[in-house]
Amino acid sequence: MSFFKHLLLALLLPAAAGAQTKNYSAFVNPLIGTHRMGHTYPGATVPFGMVQLSPDTDTIPYEVAGKYVPDVYKYCAGYQWADRSIVGFSHTHFSGTGHSDLGDVLLMPTTGPLQLNPGTAD
């Protein structure tokens, strides 16, 4: 008799587990940490993945005329939530590290006239 109880339990347990229909992804905001000094990017990647395709909202140089530019630290993850435009997509990002990645190739698919001023209509 005990065998049949265990068999019945083993057959009914997966059905009970499948009855849970909550969509927990609705509670996730992928933009958490992309504002100010959060240093995270909103792109998706697999764990320990080699490619982290994500948008970049500005490309600030480390130095201008031999002087350090303090805003470069804000953009080390490549994306800032408050920026109004995307300048391109790069394929490698560091999340939460506080330093930028070097050697990215920035790509931007476009249609229509070329716009060269980030954050504006021109």
Helices and strands as residue ranges (DSSP letters): H 2-18, G 24-27, E 54-56, E 63-64, E 67-68, G 70-73, E 88-90
